Amino acid sequence: MRTATIAAAAAALMLGACSSPSPDAPADPAGGGGRARAASSSEGDGGGKGGGQRAGGKHGASHSAARVDPRTGGFEIVLGEWAVTPEAEAIRPGPVTFVIHNRGTMAHGFEIELEGDSSGSGSGDLFKAESELLQPGESTRMSVTLERPGTYKIECLVDGHDDMGMEGPLEVRADAPLVRSEPKVARERGDGGGVAIADFAFSPPEAHVGAGTKVTWSNDDPTAHTVTAEDGTFDSGTLDAGESFAVRFDEPGTYRYRCEIHPDMKGSVTVE
């Protein structure tokens, strides 16, 4: 486990008599008003570059909220290197509009198919639909009717991208569970010092916390990401699926960061 503390040099002097670690090298937080200064120190296993508290394994929090059909308002599909992430793992039969986003750094497209025995004719696909090719940052909507229950294959339609990991199953069954609607609202609100890495985005993209708050990023995507400060004060290194990373922010200011693997993924923490 790696631990980093972001603190102002002045604050570090005042707290020297306590148990807070001493800062190593001060640096200005990006966008923090010009006078706030931050420093990071490392302790723990020291692996990787930069500071922060990192943990592996599964994580999550329980929420009590109303449940809705994941098809409501469009079923989200996110494409990026190298994963296809659906809004839910299973949906019920019937009409569905896929809302497809390319959050990667190269062109991708969405394909869904149901393979089966077609009595020797054709390719054996019982159902197949494709979106247009999407450039980085583009989105599209694709409406289909999934009448037949079964395990459908969803993948990137670009040759070779499925072999890189951009494929997976989507179950269509009558008893598919409803999903919680509350987490999306919570992510937009940005409360509690938690940031989810999901669907190739930081949620919330702009977190607002009080001084002294430890912010934890949790990688809920099936592919790797990083949490890297623009000013170099903290860096998670590569976070695989299920891993988390935490930094404590003591000094007011705005700290901007991004994913080094997917540079269009950006976020900020504002300490008030």
Secondary structure, 3 states (H helix, E strand, C coil): CEEEEEECHHHHHHCCCCCCCCCCEEECCCCCCCCCCEEECEEECCCCCCCCEEECCCCCCCCCCCEECCCCCCEEEEEECCEEEECCCEECCEEEEEEEEECCCCCECEEEEEECCCCCCCCCEEEEEECCCECCCCEEEEEEEECCCEEEEEEECCCCCCCCCCEEEEEECCCCCCEECHHHHHHHHCCCCEEEEECCEEECCEEEECCCEEEEEEECCCCCECCEECCCCCECCCECCCCEEEEEECCCEEEEEECCCCCCCEEEEEEC
